[in-house]
Amino acid sequence: MFSQLNNYNKKINIGIIGCGKFITMFLSQVPNLKNINIDCIVDINIKNARNNFIKSGLGKIYADRVYFFENIDELLSRNLDVVIEATGNAVCGVIHAIKILENKKNLIMVNVEALVLCGKYLYDLAKENSTILSLAYGDQPALIIEQIEWAKLNGFEVVSAGKGTKYHSSFEYSTPDTVWKHYGINEKEAIKAGMNAKMFNSFITGDKSSIEMATVVNSSDLICSKKGLSYHALNIYELPEKLIPLSQGGLLEHNKQVAVISSIDNNKKEISNNLRWGTFVVFKANNNYIKNCFKEYGLITDKTGYFSALWRPYHFIGLELATSIYSVAIEKKATGSCKFYKSDVVAVAKKKLIKGEFLDGEGGYSVRGKLIDAEECNLQNYLPIGLSDKAVLKNNIDKDDIIKISDVNINVKHEIIIARDYQKNL
């Protein structure tokens, strides 16, 4: 692709929705990127977006050439090759995506929250409008999909795939007030770096891991456990021994299952050779000759020699988003897409909740996210975490109970109802 880029003379015009940390990281790379032109940015806080743009290193002169809008409708009239949606708000992200795709513009979704809520609907809408809807390279779901496809493309059987994170069961009840203590960073440093406490709390509580693994399930032939995510404390060398099915001596309920591993143990002690920031795929040799090749070339394996693993120690977030941009603009290919609706993420009470109380969504004070099978989610009428922000409780809810749609008063936008009903009826 880089060779193709060297022979590509056209400017790639970019429109951006939401100029937070992820996008600021991407913008910092723009001076080093060929053929990228930032045309416009949409943000509800233009002053903050402009400051982030300048802070990225692009400076005031470049900022003066960029159009800053408060309303997405102004972006739709621009001549854009790719739009990047990075608001992090599930409902807004779906509404934005529908407008962009119906206006026949290619779209990269940093906003995995929106993809979990309505990703299959959006994927089919993109096909209908002959546009491309892509996951964002740099975020872990796209990198996991890349590893899954590498394994399958080369004839290996994928057994499991997922990511690392810093997880402890007590973190599930963390709030934006306690996040930095758990995350392992000074609060002042976090604020200075522009790190959003609510968003980063979703990393610690497991909300984001559930959302990202739902994205992987809905973008591949992998499945999720009926119990949701389990966070086994493992190092990288234990991957092929442990992240295989119970029937093969491992820890997983199923073959082809997504998994997340923790970088700390039950005593919150950091594990050596952990994969906190990375991604992995565990795969299987299908005959003795391949098994022997694993051994001859020094691959790590389980005791049988049949299972091995490949991992990526880091993901670079917005710093490697350009891979998606060039893939979409030059090769007309997505770096991962939600082609299915097989899993969802539902809202679970972090504490005892009282009738009349407002919920505050992912990473907040009231609920956390749980990965679940999509069929069960719909049969039980569970409340997706993407619809939980600003929902008002009609009933008291006990701590750790899954909240149902019938438990809340919620003003669901018409577009969301259409998209969710479409997915349910598949």
C-alpha positions as CSV (number, residue, x, y, z in Angstrom):
1,M,0.0,0.0,0.0
2,F,2.9,2.4,0.7
3,S,4.2,1.6,-2.8
4,Q,0.8,2.5,-4.2
5,L,0.8,5.7,-2.1
6,N,4.1,6.8,-3.7
7,N,2.4,6.7,-7.1
8,Y,-0.9,8.3,-5.8
9,N,-1.1,12.0,-6.8
10,K,-4.5,12.9,-5.5
11,K,-5.1,14.7,-2.2
12,I,-7.2,12.7,0.2
13,N,-9.7,15.2,1.8
14,I,-10.6,14.3,5.3
15,G,-13.6,15.4,7.4
16,I,-13.6,14.7,11.2
17,I,-16.4,14.5,13.7
18,G,-15.2,14.9,17.3
19,C,-11.7,16.2,18.0
20,G,-10.7,14.5,21.3
21,K,-7.6,12.6,22.3
22,F,-7.7,9.9,19.5
23,I,-8.0,12.5,16.7
24,T,-5.4,14.8,18.3
25,M,-3.0,11.8,18.2
26,F,-3.8,11.3,14.5
27,L,-3.4,15.0,13.7
28,S,0.1,14.9,15.2
29,Q,1.1,12.5,12.5
30,V,-0.4,14.5,9.6
31,P,2.9,16.4,8.8
32,N,4.5,13.0,8.2
33,L,1.7,11.6,6.0
34,K,1.5,11.8,2.2
35,N,-1.5,13.3,0.4
36,I,-3.6,13.9,3.6
37,N,-5.6,17.1,3.7
38,I,-7.7,18.0,6.8
39,D,-10.6,19.8,5.2
40,C,-13.1,20.2,8.1
41,I,-13.8,19.3,11.7
42,V,-17.1,19.1,13.4
43,D,-17.3,19.5,17.2
44,I,-19.8,20.8,19.8
45,N,-16.9,22.8,21.3
46,I,-15.1,24.5,18.4
47,K,-12.7,26.4,20.7
48,N,-11.5,23.1,22.3
49,A,-11.3,21.4,18.9
50,R,-9.2,24.2,17.5
51,N,-6.9,24.2,20.5
52,N,-6.4,20.4,20.1
53,F,-5.7,20.9,16.5
54,I,-3.0,23.5,17.2
55,K,-1.6,21.5,20.2
56,S,-1.1,18.5,17.9
57,G,1.7,20.3,16.2
58,L,-0.1,21.4,13.1
59,G,-0.2,24.9,14.3
60,K,-2.3,28.0,13.9
61,I,-1.5,28.6,10.2
62,Y,-2.9,25.2,9.2
63,A,-5.9,25.6,11.6
64,D,-6.8,28.8,9.8
65,R,-7.2,26.8,6.6
66,V,-9.5,24.2,8.2
67,Y,-13.3,24.7,8.4
68,F,-14.6,24.2,12.0
69,F,-18.3,23.5,12.2
70,E,-20.7,22.8,15.1
71,N,-23.2,21.0,12.9
72,I,-22.6,17.8,10.9
73,D,-24.9,19.0,8.1
74,E,-22.3,21.6,7.1
75,L,-19.7,18.7,6.7
76,L,-22.1,16.9,4.3
77,S,-21.7,19.5,1.6
78,R,-17.9,19.3,1.6
79,N,-16.0,17.3,-1.1
80,L,-14.6,14.6,1.2
81,D,-12.9,11.3,0.4
82,V,-13.2,10.0,4.0
83,V,-15.1,11.0,7.1
84,I,-13.8,9.9,10.6
85,E,-16.4,9.7,13.3
86,A,-14.7,9.9,16.7
87,T,-17.3,11.3,19.2
88,G,-17.6,8.2,21.4
89,N,-21.3,8.7,21.8
90,A,-23.3,5.7,20.6
91,V,-26.5,7.4,19.6
92,C,-24.9,10.4,18.0
93,G,-22.5,8.2,16.2
94,V,-25.3,6.2,14.6
95,I,-27.2,9.3,13.5
96,H,-24.0,10.8,12.1
97,A,-23.1,7.5,10.3
98,I,-26.5,7.3,8.7
99,K,-26.3,10.8,7.3
100,I,-22.7,10.3,6.0
101,L,-23.4,7.0,4.3
102,E,-26.7,8.2,2.8
103,N,-24.6,11.1,1.4
104,K,-22.4,8.5,-0.2
105,K,-19.2,9.3,1.7
106,N,-16.7,6.7,3.0
107,L,-16.7,6.4,6.8
108,I,-14.2,5.3,9.4
109,M,-15.7,4.6,12.8
110,V,-13.5,5.2,15.8
111,N,-16.8,5.2,17.6
112,V,-17.1,1.4,18.3
113,E,-20.0,2.2,20.8
114,A,-22.1,3.1,17.8
115,L,-21.0,0.0,15.9
116,V,-22.1,-2.3,18.8
117,L,-25.5,-0.6,18.9
118,C,-26.2,-0.6,15.2
119,G,-23.2,-1.8,13.3
120,K,-24.8,-4.4,11.1
121,Y,-27.5,-2.0,10.0
122,L,-24.8,0.6,9.1
123,Y,-22.7,-2.0,7.3
124,D,-25.7,-2.9,5.1
125,L,-26.5,0.8,4.6
126,A,-22.9,1.4,3.4
127,K,-23.3,-1.4,0.9
128,E,-26.6,-0.1,-0.3
129,N,-25.0,3.3,-1.0
130,S,-21.8,1.9,-2.5
131,T,-19.6,3.3,0.2
132,I,-17.1,1.9,2.7
133,L,-17.7,1.6,6.4
134,S,-14.5,0.7,8.3
135,L,-13.2,0.1,11.8
136,A,-10.4,2.4,12.8
137,Y,-6.9,0.9,12.6
138,G,-4.9,1.7,15.7
139,D,-7.8,0.8,17.9
140,Q,-7.6,-2.8,19.1
141,P,-10.7,-4.3,17.3
142,A,-9.2,-3.6,13.8
143,L,-5.9,-5.0,14.8
144,I,-7.5,-8.2,16.2
145,I,-9.5,-8.6,13.0
146,E,-6.2,-8.2,11.0
147,Q,-4.6,-11.0,13.1
148,I,-7.7,-13.3,12.7
149,E,-7.7,-12.8,9.0
150,W,-3.9,-13.3,8.7
151,A,-4.4,-16.7,10.5
152,K,-7.4,-17.8,8.4
153,L,-5.8,-16.6,5.1
154,N,-2.8,-18.8,5.7
155,G,-4.8,-21.9,6.6
156,F,-4.7,-21.9,10.3
157,E,-7.7,-22.7,12.5
158,V,-8.4,-19.7,14.8
159,V,-9.0,-20.9,18.3
160,S,-9.3,-17.5,20.2
161,A,-8.4,-13.9,19.7
162,G,-8.5,-10.8,21.8
163,K,-6.6,-8.2,23.7
164,G,-4.8,-7.4,26.9
165,T,-5.9,-4.8,29.5
166,K,-5.4,-3.9,33.2
167,Y,-8.3,-5.5,34.9
168,H,-9.4,-6.5,38.4
169,S,-12.9,-7.5,39.6
170,S,-12.9,-4.6,42.0
171,F,-12.4,-2.2,39.1
172,E,-15.9,-3.0,37.8
173,Y,-17.3,-0.5,40.4
174,S,-14.8,2.3,39.6
175,T,-16.2,5.7,38.8
176,P,-14.7,8.8,37.1
177,D,-13.6,9.9,40.6
178,T,-11.4,6.8,41.2
179,V,-10.2,6.0,37.7
180,W,-6.8,7.5,37.8
181,K,-5.8,5.6,40.9
182,H,-6.8,2.3,39.2
183,Y,-5.4,3.3,35.8
184,G,-2.0,4.0,37.3
185,I,-1.5,7.7,36.3
186,N,-1.4,11.0,38.2
187,E,-4.7,12.9,37.9
188,K,-2.9,16.2,37.0
189,E,-1.0,14.4,34.3
190,A,-4.2,12.9,32.9
191,I,-6.0,16.2,32.7
192,K,-2.9,17.9,31.1
193,A,-2.9,15.1,28.5
194,G,-6.6,15.7,27.7
195,M,-7.6,12.3,29.0
196,N,-11.4,12.1,29.6
197,A,-12.1,10.5,33.0
198,K,-15.4,8.9,32.0
199,M,-13.9,7.4,28.9
200,F,-10.8,6.1,30.6
201,N,-12.9,4.7,33.4
202,S,-14.7,2.6,30.8
203,F,-11.3,1.0,30.1
204,I,-10.9,0.1,33.8
205,T,-14.4,-1.2,34.5
206,G,-14.4,-3.5,31.5
207,D,-17.1,-1.5,29.6
208,K,-14.7,-0.8,26.7
209,S,-13.3,-4.3,26.6
210,S,-16.9,-5.6,26.3
211,I,-17.7,-3.1,23.6
212,E,-14.5,-3.9,21.7
213,M,-14.9,-7.7,21.9
214,A,-18.6,-7.3,20.7
215,T,-17.1,-5.4,17.7
216,V,-14.7,-8.3,17.1
217,V,-17.5,-10.9,17.3
218,N,-19.7,-8.9,15.0
219,S,-16.8,-8.5,12.5
220,S,-15.6,-12.2,12.4
221,D,-16.8,-15.8,12.8
222,L,-15.7,-15.8,16.5
223,I,-18.3,-16.0,19.3
224,C,-18.6,-14.8,22.9
225,S,-19.0,-16.9,26.0
226,K,-22.5,-17.2,27.4
227,K,-21.0,-15.9,30.7
228,G,-19.7,-12.7,29.1
229,L,-16.0,-11.8,29.3
230,S,-13.6,-13.5,31.6
231,Y,-10.3,-11.8,32.3
232,H,-7.7,-14.5,32.9
233,A,-4.4,-13.2,34.4
234,L,-1.9,-14.5,31.9
235,N,1.5,-13.7,30.3
236,I,2.1,-13.9,26.6
237,Y,3.8,-17.3,26.8
238,E,0.7,-18.9,28.4
239,L,-1.6,-17.9,25.5
240,P,-1.4,-21.2,23.5
241,E,-1.6,-23.3,26.7
242,K,-4.5,-21.5,28.4
243,L,-6.6,-19.7,25.7
244,I,-7.9,-22.9,24.1
245,P,-11.1,-24.8,24.9
246,L,-11.7,-26.7,28.1
247,S,-11.9,-29.9,26.1
248,Q,-8.3,-29.3,25.0
249,G,-7.0,-28.5,28.5
250,G,-7.5,-24.8,28.4
251,L,-9.7,-22.2,30.1
252,L,-12.3,-21.3,27.4
253,E,-15.8,-22.6,27.1
254,H,-15.8,-22.6,23.3
255,N,-13.7,-22.9,20.3
256,K,-13.4,-19.7,18.3
257,Q,-14.0,-17.5,21.3
258,V,-13.0,-13.9,22.0
259,A,-11.0,-13.4,25.2
260,V,-9.4,-10.6,27.2
261,I,-6.4,-11.1,29.5
262,S,-5.4,-9.0,32.5
263,S,-1.9,-7.6,33.1
264,I,-2.3,-7.9,36.9
265,D,-3.2,-10.8,39.1
266,N,-5.8,-11.2,41.8
267,N,-3.5,-9.4,44.3
268,K,-3.2,-6.5,41.7
269,K,0.5,-7.4,41.2
270,E,1.8,-6.8,37.7
271,I,2.4,-9.9,35.7
272,S,5.8,-10.3,33.9
273,N,5.6,-10.3,30.1
274,N,2.0,-9.1,30.2
275,L,0.0,-7.9,27.2
276,R,-1.7,-4.8,28.7
277,W,-1.6,-2.7,25.6
278,G,-1.6,-5.4,22.9
279,T,-3.7,-7.9,20.9
280,F,-3.3,-11.6,20.1
281,V,-4.6,-14.6,18.1
282,V,-4.3,-18.3,19.2
283,F,-4.4,-20.8,16.3
284,K,-4.0,-24.5,15.6
285,A,-1.9,-26.6,13.4
286,N,-4.1,-29.0,11.4
287,N,-1.6,-31.8,10.9
288,N,1.6,-33.2,12.2
289,Y,3.8,-31.6,9.6
290,I,2.6,-28.1,10.6
291,K,3.0,-29.0,14.3
292,N,6.6,-30.0,13.6
293,C,7.2,-26.8,11.7
294,F,6.1,-24.9,14.9
295,K,8.8,-26.7,16.8
296,E,11.5,-26.4,14.2
297,Y,11.1,-22.6,13.9
298,G,10.9,-21.9,17.6
299,L,7.2,-21.0,18.0
300,I,5.7,-21.1,21.5
301,T,3.1,-23.9,21.8
302,D,1.0,-25.7,24.3
303,K,2.2,-29.1,25.6
304,T,0.8,-31.0,22.6
305,G,2.6,-28.7,20.1
306,Y,-0.5,-28.1,18.1
307,F,-1.6,-24.7,19.5
308,S,0.5,-21.5,19.0
309,A,0.0,-17.8,19.2
310,L,0.9,-14.5,17.6
311,W,0.7,-11.2,19.5
312,R,1.2,-7.5,19.0
313,P,2.6,-5.9,22.1
314,Y,1.1,-2.5,21.6
315,H,-1.6,-0.6,19.8
316,F,-0.8,3.0,18.8
317,I,-4.4,4.4,18.8
318,G,-4.7,7.5,16.7
319,L,-1.0,7.4,15.7
320,E,-1.7,4.7,13.2
321,L,-5.1,5.7,11.9
322,A,-3.6,6.6,8.5
323,T,-3.6,2.8,7.6
324,S,-7.4,2.9,7.6
325,I,-7.5,6.2,5.6
326,Y,-5.2,4.9,2.9
327,S,-6.9,1.5,2.8
328,V,-10.3,3.1,2.2
329,A,-9.2,5.9,-0.1
330,I,-6.6,4.0,-2.3
331,E,-7.5,0.3,-2.1
332,K,-11.3,0.8,-1.4
333,K,-11.0,-1.7,1.5
334,A,-12.2,-1.5,5.1
335,T,-9.8,-2.4,7.9
336,G,-12.6,-4.5,9.5
337,S,-16.4,-4.2,9.3
338,C,-19.3,-5.3,11.5
339,K,-20.8,-7.8,9.1
340,F,-23.0,-9.5,11.6
341,Y,-25.2,-8.9,14.7
342,K,-24.2,-11.8,17.0
343,S,-23.3,-10.0,20.3
344,D,-24.3,-6.9,22.2
345,V,-23.3,-5.1,25.4
346,V,-26.0,-4.6,28.1
347,A,-26.2,-2.2,31.1
348,V,-25.5,-3.7,34.6
349,A,-26.1,-1.8,37.8
350,K,-22.9,-0.8,39.6
351,K,-24.8,-0.1,42.8
352,K,-28.3,-0.2,44.1
353,L,-30.3,2.2,41.8
354,I,-33.4,4.0,42.8
355,K,-36.6,4.7,40.8
356,G,-36.3,8.2,39.2
357,E,-32.5,8.1,39.1
358,F,-30.8,9.0,35.8
359,L,-28.3,6.5,34.3
360,D,-25.1,7.9,32.9
361,G,-23.9,5.3,30.4
362,E,-20.4,3.8,29.7
363,G,-17.7,4.6,32.2
364,G,-20.0,6.5,34.5
365,Y,-21.2,6.2,38.1
366,S,-24.3,4.0,37.7
367,V,-23.8,1.2,35.1
368,R,-21.2,-1.0,33.6
369,G,-21.2,-3.0,30.3
370,K,-21.5,-6.7,30.0
371,L,-20.8,-8.7,26.8
372,I,-23.8,-10.9,25.9
373,D,-25.2,-13.0,23.0
374,A,-27.4,-10.8,20.8
375,E,-30.2,-13.3,20.8
376,E,-30.3,-13.4,24.6
377,C,-30.2,-9.6,24.8
378,N,-33.3,-9.4,22.6
379,L,-35.2,-12.3,24.2
380,Q,-34.7,-10.8,27.6
381,N,-35.3,-7.2,26.4
382,Y,-32.1,-6.0,28.0
383,L,-31.0,-2.4,27.9
384,P,-28.0,-1.9,25.6
385,I,-25.4,0.2,27.3
386,G,-25.3,2.5,24.3
387,L,-28.9,3.6,25.2
388,S,-28.4,3.9,28.9
389,D,-27.0,7.5,29.1
390,K,-29.8,9.8,30.4
391,A,-32.3,6.9,30.7
392,V,-34.6,7.4,33.8
393,L,-35.3,4.4,36.0
394,K,-39.0,3.4,36.4
395,N,-38.0,0.7,39.0
396,N,-35.5,0.1,41.7
397,I,-32.6,-2.1,40.5
398,D,-30.3,-4.2,42.7
399,K,-26.5,-4.0,42.4
400,D,-25.2,-6.3,39.7
401,D,-28.6,-6.8,38.0
402,I,-28.9,-6.4,34.3
403,I,-31.3,-3.6,33.5
404,K,-34.2,-4.2,31.1
405,I,-35.6,-1.7,28.6
406,S,-38.9,-2.0,30.5
407,D,-37.1,-0.7,33.6
408,V,-36.4,2.7,32.1
409,N,-38.1,5.7,30.5
410,I,-36.0,6.5,27.4
411,N,-36.5,8.7,24.4
412,V,-35.0,6.5,21.6
413,K,-34.5,8.3,18.3
414,H,-36.5,7.0,15.4
415,E,-33.4,6.2,13.4
416,I,-32.1,4.0,16.3
417,I,-35.4,2.1,16.5
418,I,-35.3,1.4,12.8
419,A,-31.7,0.2,13.0
420,R,-32.2,-2.0,16.0
421,D,-35.4,-3.6,14.7
422,Y,-33.6,-4.3,11.4
423,Q,-30.9,-6.2,13.3
424,K,-33.3,-8.1,15.5
425,N,-35.3,-9.3,12.5
426,L,-32.3,-10.8,10.7
